[in-house]
């Protein structure tokens, strides 16, 4: 998986399933600096309303 997957993985951070969000975050971390540079701007808005876990 490479930088081309970043948009899809960012969208997955908003998934209602905790496991999907966790896997997407892990994959973004594996991609490295190209992905981690995008995380601060999308992290808070990506968390769905009412999600606690």
Secondary structure, 3 states (H helix, E strand, C coil): CCHHHHHHHHHHCCCCCHHHHHHHHHHHHHHCHHHHHHHHHHHHHHCCCCCCC
